[in-house]
């Protein structure tokens, strides 16, 4: 068993409670000016002041010691919403959007998600793995140590299962902790364009049971939006997923206020995503249901849309998490560090609230709060050494890499 001592760290971490951090709790961060911690077998063994941690050694001599030079140390970042399993970029569509063409129009014309479906179906499993593995390696450079990845560019049983196999392999063969989500309800595939309810039947009667039987996804997500899946269709899909033992997530009110946030509150989903158009009532419903808001400011930035109302959500008691939405079309963002900067500069979060959103609340939205998201004894030793002295470094160095080093399970990973 290898014992490592890390000294001269300015520690900043949210602390695990009985529920995700909401309201004023979102901004409460434990800080230790002259901090230190022990790592043993990939987990934090002691955390506190230098005197406390050194006293806990009880005569043991660390195998290795690291002097962090007074830099800020924060938990490894948790990205709870990505589509980081795909086979090709969509730069041409980016130019269309810059020229003013709405995303839903691109989707209706067979572009958007549907163009990624064609690319994924045309790629071999090895090609899909290789492309996605390179993506994950780049996200690691920006501090992401735990990442959720959705399927949803297959939209038929074989292709969706193939995507989930690749996502599972990414979890086994890369450094990061990977959380797989089934999102066959990402769009209505072209053969079902005139029969979307037929595709919902395929999802609930064939695809979801196969995913559950193979145990290759933790969550089911659905794109509840005008022109995609209605409230009633989304409810049917999510209730079937719950029956089969999957956790629930929902892309809600991204473009239009369809009532997706209210549906999330009704079903008490683990999280609701996007929420750019969520109503006051939808936000209150999420608060009542204990739903984490996974906000994706880089998507609003990329689509030139108003940002989600993070301050309103915090005021109403909704726990706010942050995510990249890394995908080939609407938001090609690999950097959680950039997302934190946007949350501070454009959404009005304090650096402390944003840090909680990118770590512990994000972990809660994935059911990983007892493993990652904070620097506490017994948790995975995932942490970042920042190029600064406080969490404000993320926003202050928004045009640079604000991270000196990335550590996963107590080993330097980037």
TIRO-836557 format. One record per residue (C-alpha): chain; x negated, y negated, z negated. Coordinates in nm, 2 decimals, always signed. Each point is the difference from the previous one (the first is absolute). Example, Ala and Ser with C-alpha at 12.3 -4.5 7.8 and 13.67 -1.06 7.14 Angstrom:
 kette   east  north     up
     A  -1.23  +0.45  -0.78
     A  -0.14  -0.34  +0.07
//
This chain:
 kette   east  north     up
     A  +0.00  +0.00  +0.00
     A  -0.15  -0.33  +0.11
     A  +0.04  -0.30  -0.23
     A  -0.04  -0.35  +0.15
     A  -0.02  -0.33  -0.19
     A  +0.10  -0.32  +0.18
     A  -0.10  -0.32  -0.19
     A  +0.02  -0.38  +0.04
     A  +0.34  +0.01  +0.17
     A  +0.28  -0.26  -0.02
     A  +0.29  +0.23  -0.02
     A  +0.35  -0.09  +0.14
     A  +0.27  +0.25  +0.00
     A  +0.38  +0.03  -0.05
     A  +0.10  +0.24  -0.27
     A  +0.24  +0.29  +0.04
     A  +0.34  -0.04  -0.17
     A  +0.32  +0.20  +0.01
     A  +0.11  -0.16  +0.33
     A  -0.15  -0.20  +0.28
     A  -0.11  -0.35  -0.09
     A  +0.28  -0.25  +0.06
     A  +0.07  -0.36  -0.08
     A  -0.26  -0.16  -0.23
     A  -0.17  +0.34  -0.04
     A  -0.11  +0.00  +0.36
     A  -0.25  -0.27  -0.08
     A  -0.13  +0.15  -0.33
     A  -0.35  +0.13  +0.06
     A  -0.24  +0.14  -0.26
     A  -0.34  -0.16  +0.03
     A  -0.33  +0.09  -0.17
     A  -0.28  -0.26  +0.05
     A  -0.29  +0.23  -0.11
     A  +0.16  +0.32  +0.12
     A  -0.13  +0.35  +0.05
     A  +0.14  +0.34  +0.08
     A  -0.10  +0.36  +0.01
     A  +0.08  +0.24  +0.28
     A  -0.01  +0.37  -0.04
     A  +0.10  +0.26  +0.26
     A  +0.15  -0.27  +0.22
     A  +0.23  -0.16  -0.27
     A  -0.03  -0.29  -0.24
     A  -0.11  +0.15  -0.33
     A  -0.02  -0.33  -0.20
     A  +0.08  -0.37  +0.09
     A  -0.05  -0.31  -0.21
     A  -0.27  -0.24  -0.12
     A  -0.36  +0.10  +0.03
     A  -0.02  +0.06  -0.38
     A  +0.32  +0.22  +0.00
     A  -0.11  +0.21  +0.30
     A  -0.36  +0.05  -0.12
     A  +0.13  +0.09  -0.34
     A  +0.22  +0.27  +0.15
     A  -0.30  +0.18  +0.14
     A  -0.05  +0.15  -0.35
     A  -0.36  +0.09  +0.07
     A  +0.04  +0.12  +0.35
     A  -0.23  -0.14  +0.27
     A  +0.15  -0.10  +0.33
     A  -0.14  +0.18  +0.31
     A  +0.02  -0.33  +0.19
     A  +0.03  -0.37  -0.09
     A  +0.12  -0.28  +0.23
     A  -0.04  -0.37  -0.07
     A  +0.28  -0.19  +0.18
     A  -0.16  -0.34  -0.06
     A  +0.31  -0.17  -0.14
     A  +0.21  +0.05  +0.31
     A  +0.38  +0.05  -0.02
     A  +0.11  +0.36  +0.00
     A  +0.36  +0.08  +0.10
     A  +0.19  +0.33  +0.07
     A  -0.03  +0.15  +0.34
     A  +0.27  -0.14  +0.23
     A  +0.31  +0.21  +0.07
     A  +0.16  -0.05  +0.34
     A  +0.36  +0.14  -0.04
     A  +0.12  -0.06  +0.36
     A  -0.18  +0.08  +0.32
     A  +0.05  +0.17  +0.33
     A  -0.37  +0.09  +0.03
     A  +0.05  +0.31  +0.20
     A  +0.02  -0.09  +0.37
     A  -0.19  +0.05  +0.33
     A  -0.02  -0.34  +0.17
     A  +0.03  -0.37  -0.06
     A  +0.27  -0.23  +0.15
     A  -0.19  -0.32  +0.08
     A  +0.22  -0.07  +0.31
     A  +0.30  -0.03  -0.23
     A  -0.18  -0.24  -0.22
     A  -0.04  -0.23  +0.30
     A  +0.37  +0.03  +0.07
     A  +0.09  -0.10  -0.35
     A  -0.23  -0.30  +0.02
     A  +0.19  -0.10  +0.31
     A  +0.32  +0.01  -0.20
     A  +0.15  +0.33  +0.07
     A  +0.18  +0.14  -0.31
     A  -0.12  +0.34  -0.13
     A  +0.35  +0.15  +0.01
     A  +0.02  -0.09  +0.37
     A  -0.33  +0.18  +0.06
     A  +0.13  +0.30  -0.19
     A  +0.33  +0.01  +0.20
     A  -0.21  -0.01  +0.33
     A  -0.18  +0.32  -0.11
     A  -0.31  -0.17  -0.15
     A  -0.08  -0.05  -0.37
     A  +0.02  +0.32  -0.20
     A  +0.11  +0.20  +0.31
     A  -0.32  -0.08  +0.18
     A  -0.20  +0.14  -0.30
     A  +0.22  +0.31  +0.02
     A  -0.11  +0.06  +0.35
     A  -0.36  -0.04  -0.09
     A  +0.02  +0.23  -0.30
     A  +0.18  +0.27  +0.19
     A  -0.27  -0.02  +0.27
     A  -0.29  +0.03  -0.24
     A  -0.14  +0.33  -0.13
     A  +0.00  +0.06  -0.38
     A  -0.38  -0.05  -0.01
     A  +0.02  -0.33  +0.19
     A  +0.27  -0.12  -0.24
     A  -0.21  +0.10  -0.30
     A  -0.31  -0.17  +0.14
     A  +0.17  -0.33  +0.08
     A  +0.17  -0.01  -0.34
     A  -0.31  +0.10  -0.20
     A  -0.19  -0.29  +0.15
     A  +0.29  -0.23  -0.10
     A  -0.02  +0.12  -0.36
     A  -0.37  -0.05  -0.02
     A  +0.05  -0.36  +0.09
     A  +0.27  -0.05  -0.26
     A  -0.24  +0.13  -0.26
     A  -0.25  -0.28  +0.08
     A  +0.27  -0.24  -0.11
     A  +0.06  +0.17  -0.33
     A  +0.29  +0.25  +0.07
     A  -0.07  +0.31  -0.21
     A  +0.36  +0.14  +0.01
     A  +0.22  -0.02  +0.31
     A  +0.35  +0.10  +0.11
     A  +0.03  +0.11  +0.36
     A  +0.34  +0.05  +0.18
     A  +0.08  +0.23  +0.29
     A  +0.25  -0.15  +0.24
     A  -0.17  -0.01  +0.33
     A  +0.11  +0.35  +0.09
     A  +0.38  -0.01  -0.02
     A  +0.04  +0.37  +0.08
     A  -0.05  +0.29  -0.24
     A  -0.33  +0.13  +0.14
     A  -0.16  -0.34  +0.04
     A  +0.10  -0.12  -0.35
     A  -0.13  +0.32  -0.16
     A  -0.32  -0.05  +0.20
     A  -0.04  -0.35  -0.13
     A  +0.06  +0.11  -0.36
     A  -0.26  +0.28  +0.04
     A  -0.25  -0.27  +0.12
     A  +0.09  -0.22  -0.30
     A  -0.05  +0.29  -0.23
     A  -0.34  +0.07  +0.15
     A  -0.10  -0.36  -0.04
     A  +0.07  +0.04  -0.37
     A  -0.22  +0.31  -0.02
     A  -0.29  -0.12  +0.22
     A  -0.03  -0.37  -0.08
     A  -0.11  -0.18  -0.32
     A  +0.34  -0.17  -0.07
     A  +0.30  +0.14  -0.17
     A  +0.27  +0.03  +0.26
     A  +0.38  +0.01  -0.07
     A  +0.20  +0.14  +0.30
     A  +0.35  -0.13  +0.09
     A  +0.24  +0.15  +0.25
     A  +0.15  -0.27  +0.22
     A  +0.17  +0.17  +0.28
     A  +0.26  -0.27  -0.04
     A  -0.23  -0.26  +0.14
     A  +0.19  -0.06  +0.32
     A  +0.26  +0.17  +0.22
     A  -0.19  +0.20  +0.27
     A  +0.09  -0.06  +0.36
     A  +0.20  +0.33  +0.05
     A  +0.23  -0.11  -0.28
     A  +0.04  -0.36  +0.11
     A  +0.37  +0.04  +0.06
     A  +0.05  +0.24  -0.29
     A  -0.18  -0.13  -0.31
     A  +0.23  +0.21  -0.23
     A  -0.13  +0.31  +0.19
     A  -0.35  -0.09  -0.10
     A  +0.11  -0.06  -0.36
     A  +0.14  +0.36  +0.01
     A  -0.33  +0.13  +0.13
     A  -0.18  -0.18  -0.28
     A  +0.23  +0.12  -0.28
     A  +0.06  +0.36  +0.13
     A  -0.34  +0.09  +0.15
     A  -0.29  -0.24  -0.06
     A  +0.04  -0.08  -0.36
     A  +0.06  +0.36  -0.11
     A  -0.32  +0.11  +0.20
     A  -0.20  -0.28  -0.16
     A  +0.12  +0.09  -0.35
     A  -0.06  +0.37  +0.05
     A  -0.36  -0.06  +0.11
     A  -0.06  -0.24  -0.29
     A  -0.20  -0.24  +0.21
     A  +0.16  -0.33  -0.10
     A  +0.07  -0.17  -0.34
     A  +0.25  -0.26  +0.13
     A  +0.25  -0.06  +0.28
     A  +0.03  -0.35  +0.14
     A  +0.26  -0.14  +0.24
     A  +0.00  -0.32  +0.22
     A  +0.33  -0.16  -0.10
     A  +0.05  -0.28  +0.25
     A  +0.23  -0.13  +0.27
     A  -0.06  +0.21  +0.32
     A  -0.17  +0.28  -0.20
     A  +0.18  +0.17  -0.29
     A  +0.31  -0.14  -0.16
     A  +0.07  -0.02  -0.37
     A  +0.22  +0.31  +0.02
     A  -0.25  +0.20  +0.21
     A  -0.28  -0.10  -0.23
     A  +0.21  +0.11  -0.30
     A  +0.06  +0.34  +0.15
     A  -0.37  +0.06  +0.08
     A  -0.12  -0.11  -0.34
     A  +0.26  +0.20  -0.19
     A  -0.10  +0.31  +0.19
     A  -0.36  -0.07  -0.07
     A  +0.08  -0.03  -0.37
     A  +0.18  +0.33  +0.01
     A  -0.31  +0.16  +0.14
     A  -0.22  -0.14  -0.27
     A  -0.17  -0.29  +0.18
     A  -0.05  -0.34  -0.15
     A  +0.18  -0.29  +0.18
     A  -0.13  -0.31  +0.17
     A  +0.17  -0.24  +0.24
     A  -0.10  -0.26  +0.26
     A  +0.26  -0.26  -0.11
     A  +0.11  -0.34  +0.14
     A  -0.31  -0.06  +0.20
     A  +0.16  -0.19  +0.28
     A  +0.36  -0.04  -0.10
     A  +0.19  +0.01  -0.33
     A  +0.17  +0.33  +0.06
     A  +0.04  +0.09  -0.36
     A  -0.30  +0.23  -0.02
     A  -0.12  -0.15  -0.33
     A  +0.34  +0.07  -0.16
     A  -0.01  +0.35  +0.13
     A  -0.35  +0.05  -0.16
     A  +0.15  -0.12  -0.33
     A  +0.30  +0.23  +0.03
     A  -0.21  +0.30  +0.07
     A  -0.28  -0.10  -0.24
     A  -0.27  +0.06  +0.26
     A  -0.36  -0.01  -0.11
     A  -0.05  -0.30  +0.22
     A  +0.15  -0.23  +0.26
     A  -0.24  -0.13  +0.27
     A  -0.03  -0.33  +0.19
     A  +0.31  -0.19  -0.13
     A  -0.06  -0.32  +0.20
     A  +0.37  -0.05  +0.04
     A  +0.12  +0.14  -0.33
     A  +0.29  -0.19  -0.16
     A  +0.02  -0.11  -0.36
     A  +0.25  +0.27  -0.07
     A  -0.23  +0.26  +0.16
     A  -0.28  -0.12  -0.22
     A  +0.22  +0.03  -0.31
     A  +0.11  +0.35  +0.10
     A  -0.37  +0.10  +0.02
     A  -0.06  -0.14  -0.35
     A  +0.29  +0.20  -0.14
     A  -0.12  +0.31  +0.17
     A  -0.36  -0.03  -0.11
     A  -0.12  -0.01  +0.36
     A  -0.36  -0.11  +0.08
     A  -0.01  -0.26  +0.28
     A  -0.29  +0.10  +0.24
     A  -0.07  -0.34  +0.16
     A  -0.20  -0.02  +0.32
     A  -0.12  -0.36  +0.05
     A  -0.23  +0.09  +0.29
     A  +0.30  +0.11  +0.20
     A  +0.18  -0.33  -0.05
     A  -0.33  -0.17  +0.10
     A  -0.04  +0.21  +0.31
     A  +0.37  -0.04  +0.10
     A  +0.00  -0.37  -0.08
     A  +0.29  +0.05  -0.24
     A  +0.08  -0.15  -0.34
     A  -0.16  +0.19  -0.28
     A  +0.20  +0.21  -0.24
     A  +0.13  -0.19  -0.30
     A  -0.25  +0.15  -0.25
     A  +0.05  -0.27  -0.26
     A  +0.38  +0.05  +0.01
     A  -0.05  +0.37  -0.05
     A  -0.23  -0.04  -0.30
     A  +0.24  -0.25  -0.15
     A  +0.28  +0.25  +0.04
     A  -0.20  +0.28  -0.16
     A  -0.09  +0.20  +0.31
     A  -0.35  +0.16  -0.02
     A  -0.20  -0.12  +0.30
     A  -0.26  +0.21  +0.17
     A  -0.22  -0.09  +0.30
     A  -0.09  +0.20  +0.31
     A  -0.16  -0.04  +0.34
     A  +0.26  +0.16  +0.23
     A  -0.30  +0.11  +0.21
     A  +0.15  +0.11  +0.33
     A  -0.08  -0.03  +0.38
     A  +0.26  -0.26  +0.08
     A  +0.16  -0.25  -0.23
     A  -0.29  -0.02  -0.25
     A  -0.35  +0.13  +0.07
     A  -0.14  -0.08  -0.34
     A  -0.26  +0.22  -0.17
     A  -0.08  -0.23  -0.29
     A  +0.18  +0.01  -0.33
     A  -0.23  -0.28  -0.10
     A  +0.15  -0.22  +0.27
     A  +0.35  +0.10  -0.12
     A  -0.08  -0.12  -0.35
     A  -0.13  -0.33  +0.13
     A  +0.32  -0.05  +0.20
     A  +0.21  +0.08  -0.30
     A  -0.18  -0.27  -0.20
     A  -0.02  -0.26  +0.27
     A  +0.33  +0.05  +0.18
     A  +0.24  +0.18  -0.24
     A  -0.09  -0.19  -0.32
     A  -0.12  +0.29  -0.21
     A  -0.27  -0.07  -0.26
     A  -0.33  +0.20  +0.05
     A  +0.10  +0.21  -0.30
     A  +0.35  +0.07  +0.14
     A  -0.15  +0.10  +0.34
     A  -0.25  +0.22  -0.17
     A  +0.27  +0.19  -0.18
     A  +0.20  +0.02  +0.33
     A  -0.30  +0.15  +0.18
     A  -0.09  +0.25  -0.28
     A  +0.24  +0.12  -0.27
     A  +0.34  -0.10  +0.15
     A  -0.11  +0.15  +0.33
     A  -0.09  +0.32  -0.19
     A  +0.34  +0.00  -0.16
     A  +0.17  -0.02  +0.34
     A  -0.19  +0.33  +0.09
     A  +0.05  +0.18  -0.32
     A  -0.37  -0.02  -0.06
     A  -0.01  -0.23  -0.30
     A  -0.15  +0.26  -0.24
     A  -0.29  +0.06  +0.24
     A  -0.09  -0.33  +0.16
     A  +0.07  -0.38  -0.01
     A  -0.17  -0.09  -0.33
     A  -0.33  +0.03  -0.18
     A  +0.09  +0.21  -0.30
     A  -0.13  +0.32  -0.16
     A  +0.11  +0.31  +0.18
     A  +0.08  -0.17  +0.33
     A  -0.20  +0.07  +0.32
     A  -0.32  -0.21  +0.00
     A  +0.10  -0.21  +0.30
     A  -0.12  -0.35  -0.02
     A  -0.15  -0.30  +0.19
     A  -0.29  -0.22  -0.08
     A  +0.09  -0.34  +0.13
     A  -0.22  -0.27  +0.14
     A  +0.12  -0.24  -0.26
     A  +0.09  -0.03  -0.37
     A  +0.39  +0.01  +0.01
     A  +0.28  +0.15  +0.21
     A  +0.04  -0.34  +0.16
     A  -0.30  +0.11  +0.21
     A  +0.24  +0.18  +0.24
     A  +0.16  -0.33  +0.10
     A  -0.31  -0.22  -0.04
     A  -0.20  +0.22  +0.24
     A  +0.30  +0.06  +0.23
     A  -0.22  -0.04  +0.31
     A  -0.27  +0.23  -0.12
     A  -0.02  +0.35  -0.16
     A  +0.05  -0.07  -0.37
     A  -0.12  +0.34  -0.11
     A  -0.36  +0.10  -0.09
     A  +0.07  +0.37  -0.04
     A  +0.29  +0.25  +0.00
     A  +0.00  +0.30  -0.24
     A  +0.22  +0.31  +0.03
     A  +0.00  +0.25  -0.29
     A  -0.31  -0.16  -0.14
     A  -0.20  +0.03  +0.32
     A  -0.10  -0.29  +0.23
     A  +0.21  +0.04  +0.31
     A  -0.06  -0.33  +0.19
//
